[in-house]
Amino acid sequence: MVKIRLRKTGCNRVATFRVVACDSRSPRDGKFLEILGWYDPRKTADKFGLNLDRIAYWTSQGAQVSETVASLVKQAKKAAAAAPVEA
């Protein structure tokens, strides 16, 4: 089964995360199928960047989304809806 979850990168006390699609049996920082975005909890603005199209693709293929990534996706969709549309 494919899961969309966070993968830890960075050093001790300076952790950043990548949002990845991976096999549910692989370890947290192990092999992954695709990088779908990033998350930096230390930043105050622009804490994350997500490729919502690819996340939608993986979920349509049956991928399970972790709770943390689901909350990030929800925030990203909310921000995208509030952003002004450029002509």
URDADA-V963513 format. One line per field, one symbol per residue. ss: DSSP state (H for helix, E for strand, L for the rest). A space follows every 50 residues. Layout:
ss=???
This chain:
ss=LEEEEEEEEEELLEEEEEEEEEELLLLLLLLLLEEEEEELLLLLLLLEEE LHHHHHHHHHLLLEELHHHHHHHHHHHHHHHHLLLLL
